[in-house]
Amino acid sequence: MQEDLLSGIPFDDHQDAHRYGHPAADGPDAVLAGLDPEQRAVATALHGPVCVLAGAGTGKTRAITHRIAYGVRSGVYQPAQVLAVTFTARAAGEMRGRLRQLGADGVQARTFHAAALRQLQYFWPRAVGGPVPQLLERKVQLVAEAAGRCGLRVQRTELRDLTAEIEWAKVTQAGPDGYPAAVQKSGREAPRDPAETAQVYRVYEETKSRRGVIDFEDVLLLTAAILEDRPDIAEQVRTQYRHFTVDEYQDVSPLQQRLLDQWTGPGGGASLCVVGDASQTIYSFTGATPDYLLHFRTRHPEATVVKLVRDYRSTPQVVHLANGLLAQARGEAAHHRLELVSQREAGPEPVYTEYEDEPTEAETTARRIKDLLATGVRASEVAVLFRTNGQSEVYEQALADLGVPYQLKGAERFFERPEVRDAGVLLRGAARAGSDPLTDGAPDLAGQVRAVLASRGFTPEPPAGSGAVRDRWESLAALVRLAEEFERTRTADGRAADLAAYVAELDARAAAQHAPAVEGVTLASLHAAKGLEWDAVFLVGLTEGTLPIIYAKTDEQIEEERRLLYVGVTRARKHLSLSWALSRSPGGRASRKPSRFLDGLRPGSSAPGSRPAGRGGRGGVEAGERSAGRRVRGPVKCRVCERVLTEAVERKLRRCETCPSTMDEALYERLREWRAAQARKQGAPAYVVFTDATLMAIAEDVPASRQELAVISGVGAMKLDKYGAAVLSLCAGEEPEEDPAEVEDGQSDEPA
């Protein structure tokens, strides 16, 4: 018997699978049910190296958790010998929850730091001797002290930047002496003189050493160093952990890769599965790099590569915008971009809105959100995303003024909130009591939970207004909703859903930091939104200088800003709004311009130039040395002179701007009049119906059938269904029939 290096639980190589809750009647193939062909290819590729290139919304977590569960249930993996690594405690908690549901609850799923810290604590007495140095929770104070010793006066914001710079140096493995050269080599724009930063960095490290403390980066450095210096310890780790899965591999840093190499050992690719998407690399400022993902096949020529491009999250309209955004990208990551294919039904087109000033943008966005909630969309399924945290205040105020509940992403952890801890104590007491006056007579589990929480002021209806009282109610309401969901799931599985089982579920979620959703509109930065999704997303403040941010100077920095917007777009399932304001305050000079990333995408703008699809546009599997075939798109040529067209409007019209037009002017005017009437009925801008360029294309190449209309650029499936009959009637010289849904009591909405 050995001891699990992460959990302290003894394990045996020959443990019976039944210990982990795998009933024989529920065989391994049950894990594969419901997976698409590419996800199934991931799940059944049990022997590495395996590289999963997974686009946004394609079910990567589902694929890799089912892979682990399939390996466990089929007997190929022993649960205690599997280590799944990700980058956030939330993601690790979600993975543990899914693995638990799939019957693979003996598997370890942790962040890099959490896994390394457990190993460091376990091996330090043997490798170094004495107690493990105390972990420095926050390094800012020590950095400030080091700066003072160097004779530097540093403001609070400068101190934050200086601390981040030291963190970057450590994860890229640059010491104090090598930091200035590392900055120059990377093209990084340092927040202050690199020589000064190197001096503070050196004093900071000396101070830590003198006081016997370590920081989070040291956890990785020291663990890697012990494994490098002690082959016997490294062998013990590799004996226990024989199967590794790394999520979000595009975000790995050189230091994390160094530790991973020690975990897997020489030739360790045979036990390694990585998953990521280079187009979602948005943390390079912290030292993350997509290079290890992009060059995985170079390091492991025998690797199986599986590409996931079936997007189950977003509508075709959202996916089309996301693909168009990346189509203009440059650089190596763009060359390997994945072209997503939506698996959902058509939805509304993304809405682009220009405002005069920021307060108007915030107030109108808040009103639109309130209108959306009135249609039945839950507040927890709506998000407002911005580039910097400083943009949140005006949206907090606008939502509060309308009485719309909201939550700031990155606030206190759910299970650490006082009201949630208090509720947990009460629920555990009621569960132990068995028969409790509070719960007697409650018809179901949710009713019992409501009754218990009522003793702490919970009411079926939310309190008026916002603030701490509303926040407390939202936390308790989340526990009630979780009870309802828990009861539905247990009942469907034929299991009892009593208060004791629910409390056990809460404890498991608290340990995994797998929090239920709080009912409120999410306000978050684009960076904080990574890994999340909502029914409706409002991307705000999309102006030059904000996105891309003003300090993004190099081509790669600009491309990372584009990827940041791509992450924001792909958070939306159905409703997507993109907006910008021309000035900061009312009456200010309208000097701002919409983000360059919207060129060629928003109505009335032209693309800066298009490029053919990069490698890997299709989903599928590659084994061994086989390379991906290129997806070739034929060029669009002018119908008159046959010149290859590059501008978006020209490609839509299928002719050069200077070539003679064959447009039916009378038809074009009829189409414009019809469009104006439709826009009035909808209370929307005319371009939401069809853009001018699309109307021109229709009038130039007059369609006689739905099939001919459908091939015209700008006429998607949803617009074809909604407007196709009317447009074809106009093209045939007839008046379109009135939509019965728009006529009440025989009266048209049209003015007389």
Helices and strands as residue ranges (DSSP letters): E 2-3, E 10-11, G 17-20, G 28-32, H 37-44, E 50-54, H 60-73, G 79-81, E 82-86, H 89-101, E 108-111, H 112-127, E 134-135, H 140-149, H 156-171, H 179-186, H 194-211, E 213-214, H 216-229, H 231-240, E 243-246, G 249-251, H 254-264, G 268-271, E 272-276, G 278-280, G 284-286, H 291-294, H 296-299, E 304-308, E 310-311, H 316-327, H 332-335, E 341-342, E 351-357, H 358-374, G 379-381, E 382-386, G 389-391, H 392-401, E 406-408, G 414-416, H 418-433, H 445-454, H 468-492, H 499-512, E 521-525, E 534-539, H 555-569, E 572-583, G 596-598, E 620-622, H 648-653, H 665-682, G 686-688, H 692-700, H 706-710, H 717-731, G 740-742, E 743-744, E 747-748
